[in-house]
Amino acid sequence: MKNLLTRKYPFGQSKHWLRDSVIYGVIIWAILYLLQPFGFSQYQGNKCLVAAAFGLVTMVCYIVYGYTVMQNLPKLVKTLRVWHDAAAVLGLILFIAIGNFMLLVLLFSVPFSAGVFLQFLWWTLIIGAVITAMSVGIEYNRYLKHQMEALLSNTTEEQRDITITIHDQNVRGNDLELPINNLLYIEAQKNNISVCYLRDDKPTTVELHTTLSAAIDELRQYENIFQCHRSFVVNVNNITQAKGNSNGYQLRLTNSYTTIPVSRQYVPRLKDFIA
């Protein structure tokens, strides 16, 4: 946990505070009006209007905090760490909780006490945790896609003229020779391997009598040939989409409908390669 919190924060600060505030305001309205949690279902008045009021306060608090704190955070901290952003997000949730608590007191004549505020803060933390998790997940996938595109553009250009050979261990077997940028993935199949590659921009599969470990050994000099699973090796140059989390990823490759799994044990290596 300590290592995670002290890592350099990989995402840039959002510059779309107005847009994001509207999105979060609508989410708060939808949660309150449609799900009606925390006893809101017992309210007999105009629930849509009250939910919209809480959404509006959330939106205003988000804009104010975003332009005063979040936007200036990179200027105040030389190297932005994960814990810096986590603390800033907790501050945002606290600020929103204060704003919505004041609205609660105003609308429902709730007694102003520490106990009531702590209860309201707890509710805000629950909703805020869900929204924050969604936001970080979306942001991380955007970051991953951006890093992937930049990396693949560079390595693909560098390897344009490189040709690789995968040997068939049968006496009369035919070795497979192809440009490295055409290789999509290699899959282990008992005593054989299935090599999927692009031929005339269409995925083609050929089976060779050899092992996955032997193929990996032949291609070990190329860092972009990456073992992502005990049964799969992929050419990182041809990854077009990567989705998942610390438990595993799913990869999609150029012009291929096959989804390639990334086992949990290989996720750190994939992140190190992309980061």
C-alpha positions in Angstrom: 0.0 0.0 0.0 2.8 2.4 0.9 4.5 1.7 -2.5 1.2 2.5 -4.3 0.6 5.7 -2.4 4.1 7.0 -3.0 4.1 6.3 -6.8 4.1 9.2 -9.2 0.6 10.0 -10.1 0.2 9.0 -13.8 -2.7 11.1 -14.9 -2.8 14.8 -15.8 -5.2 17.0 -14.0 -8.5 17.5 -15.8 -9.0 20.8 -17.5 -12.7 20.3 -18.0 -14.0 21.1 -14.5 -17.3 22.6 -15.8 -18.1 19.6 -17.9 -17.1 17.2 -15.2 -19.1 19.1 -12.6 -22.3 18.8 -14.7 -21.7 15.0 -15.1 -21.2 14.5 -11.3 -24.2 16.8 -10.5 -26.4 14.7 -12.8 -25.1 11.5 -11.2 -26.0 12.8 -7.7 -29.5 13.7 -9.0 -29.9 10.3 -10.5 -28.8 8.4 -7.4 -31.0 10.4 -5.1 -34.1 10.5 -7.4 -33.9 7.1 -8.9 -32.4 5.0 -6.1 -33.7 7.1 -3.2 -31.1 5.9 -0.6 -30.5 7.0 3.0 -34.2 7.4 3.7 -34.9 9.8 0.9 -37.8 7.6 -0.2 -39.7 8.7 2.9 -39.7 12.3 1.8 -43.2 13.4 0.7 -42.3 16.5 -1.2 -41.0 17.1 -4.7 -38.2 14.5 -4.8 -37.0 15.5 -8.3 -36.6 19.1 -7.3 -34.8 18.3 -4.1 -32.5 15.8 -5.8 -31.7 18.4 -8.4 -30.8 20.9 -5.6 -28.3 18.5 -4.1 -26.9 17.9 -7.6 -26.6 21.6 -8.2 -24.8 22.2 -4.9 -22.4 19.3 -5.8 -21.8 20.8 -9.2 -21.0 24.3 -7.7 -18.7 22.8 -5.0 -16.9 20.7 -7.6 -16.3 23.8 -9.8 -15.0 25.9 -6.9 -12.8 23.2 -5.5 -11.5 22.3 -9.0 -10.5 25.7 -10.0 -9.0 26.7 -6.6 -7.4 23.5 -5.4 -7.1 20.7 -8.0 -6.0 23.0 -10.8 -3.2 24.5 -8.6 -2.1 21.2 -7.0 0.6 20.5 -9.7 2.0 24.0 -9.0 2.2 23.4 -5.3 3.7 19.9 -5.4 6.8 19.4 -7.4 6.3 15.6 -7.9 2.6 14.7 -7.7 2.2 11.4 -5.9 -0.8 9.1 -5.7 -1.3 10.1 -2.0 -1.4 13.8 -3.0 -4.3 13.2 -5.3 -6.0 10.9 -2.9 -5.8 13.6 -0.2 -7.1 16.2 -2.6 -10.1 13.9 -3.6 -10.9 13.4 0.1 -10.8 17.2 0.5 -13.2 17.5 -2.4 -15.6 15.0 -0.9 -15.5 16.9 2.5 -16.1 20.2 0.7 -19.1 18.7 -1.1 -20.4 17.2 2.1 -20.3 20.6 3.9 -22.1 22.2 1.0 -24.9 19.6 0.9 -25.2 19.5 4.7 -25.9 23.2 4.7 -28.5 22.6 2.1 -30.0 19.8 4.2 -30.2 22.0 7.2 -31.8 24.8 5.1 -34.4 22.6 3.4 -35.4 20.2 6.3 -34.6 22.2 9.4 -32.3 19.5 10.6 -30.5 20.4 13.9 -27.0 21.5 13.3 -24.9 19.0 15.2 -21.6 17.2 14.8 -23.4 13.8 15.0 -25.7 14.7 12.1 -22.9 16.1 10.1 -20.7 13.0 10.6 -23.7 10.8 9.4 -24.1 13.0 6.4 -20.4 12.9 5.7 -20.5 9.1 5.8 -23.3 9.1 3.2 -21.3 11.4 1.0 -18.2 9.2 1.3 -20.2 6.2 0.2 -21.5 8.0 -2.9 -18.1 9.7 -3.5 -16.2 6.4 -3.3 -18.4 4.9 -6.0 -18.1 7.9 -8.3 -14.3 8.2 -7.7 -13.7 4.5 -8.5 -15.6 5.0 -11.7 -13.7 8.1 -12.6 -10.3 6.6 -11.8 -11.2 3.5 -13.9 -12.2 5.6 -16.9 -9.1 7.9 -16.5 -6.8 4.9 -16.2 -8.1 3.3 -19.3 -7.6 6.6 -21.2 -4.1 6.8 -19.9 -3.4 3.2 -20.8 -4.7 3.8 -24.3 -2.7 7.0 -24.8 0.5 5.3 -23.5 -0.1 2.3 -25.7 -0.7 4.4 -28.9 2.5 6.4 -28.3 4.6 3.3 -27.5 3.3 1.2 -30.5 3.8 4.1 -32.9 7.5 4.3 -32.0 8.3 0.5 -31.9 6.3 -0.3 -35.1 8.3 2.3 -37.0 11.6 1.1 -35.6 10.9 -2.5 -36.6 9.5 -1.9 -40.0 12.3 -3.8 -41.9 12.8 -6.6 -39.3 11.9 -10.2 -40.4 11.6 -13.0 -37.9 11.7 -16.8 -38.3 9.8 -19.3 -36.2 11.2 -22.8 -36.7 9.1 -26.0 -37.1 10.8 -28.9 -35.3 9.4 -31.5 -37.6 12.1 -33.0 -39.9 10.0 -32.0 -42.9 8.4 -29.0 -41.3 8.3 -25.6 -42.9 9.7 -22.7 -40.9 7.5 -19.6 -40.8 9.2 -16.3 -41.9 7.4 -13.0 -41.6 7.8 -9.3 -40.8 7.8 -8.9 -37.1 5.1 -6.2 -37.4 2.7 -8.7 -39.0 2.9 -11.1 -36.0 -0.3 -10.9 -33.8 0.0 -13.7 -31.3 1.2 -17.2 -30.6 -0.9 -19.7 -28.8 0.3 -23.0 -27.2 -1.6 -26.1 -28.3 -0.2 -29.2 -26.6 3.0 -30.1 -28.5 2.3 -27.4 -31.2 1.9 -23.7 -31.4 -0.7 -21.7 -33.4 0.8 -18.6 -34.9 -1.6 -15.8 -35.9 -0.2 -13.1 -38.2 -1.4 -10.6 -40.8 -1.3 -11.6 -44.5 -2.7 -9.0 -46.9 -4.0 -7.2 -43.7 -6.1 -10.3 -42.8 -5.5 -12.5 -39.8 -4.1 -15.9 -40.8 -3.3 -18.9 -38.6 -0.6 -21.5 -39.1 0.3 -24.4 -36.9 3.9 -25.4 -36.2 5.4 -28.4 -34.4 7.3 -26.6 -31.6 6.7 -25.4 -28.0 5.8 -22.0 -26.8 8.9 -21.7 -24.7 11.1 -22.5 -27.8 9.3 -19.8 -29.8 9.8 -17.3 -27.0 13.5 -18.3 -26.8 13.9 -17.6 -30.6 12.2 -14.2 -30.2 13.7 -13.2 -26.9 15.7 -10.3 -28.4 12.5 -8.4 -29.2 11.0 -6.8 -26.2 7.7 -6.2 -27.8 7.1 -10.0 -28.1 5.5 -10.3 -24.7 4.3 -13.4 -22.8 1.0 -12.4 -21.3 -0.3 -15.8 -20.3 1.1 -19.3 -19.9 -0.5 -20.2 -23.3 -0.2 -16.9 -25.1 2.5 -14.6 -26.5 1.5 -11.3 -28.1 3.2 -8.7 -30.3 2.7 -5.6 -28.3 3.0 -3.5 -31.5 -0.4 -4.8 -32.6 -2.4 -4.3 -29.5 -5.3 -1.9 -30.3 -7.2 -2.2 -27.0 -6.4 -3.1 -23.4 -9.0 -3.4 -20.7 -8.9 -4.7 -17.2 -7.4 -4.1 -13.8 -4.9 -5.7 -11.4 -6.6 -9.1 -11.6 -6.0 -9.3 -15.4 -6.4 -7.7 -18.7 -8.1 -8.5 -22.0 -6.2 -7.5 -25.2 -7.5 -6.9 -28.7 -5.2 -7.0 -31.7 -5.1 -5.4 -35.1 -7.8 -6.8 -37.4 -8.4 -9.7 -35.1 -11.6 -10.6 -33.3 -9.7 -12.8 -30.8 -9.5 -11.6 -27.2 -6.1 -12.4 -25.6 -6.1 -12.8 -21.8 -3.3 -11.3 -19.6 -2.9 -13.4 -16.4 -2.6 -11.6 -13.1 1.1 -12.5 -12.7 1.9 -10.8 -16.0 0.0 -7.6 -15.3 2.9 -5.8 -13.6 5.2 -6.5 -16.5 2.6 -5.2 -19.0 2.2 -2.0 -16.9 6.0 -1.5 -16.7 6.2 -2.0 -20.4 3.6 0.6 -21.2 4.3 3.1 -18.5 
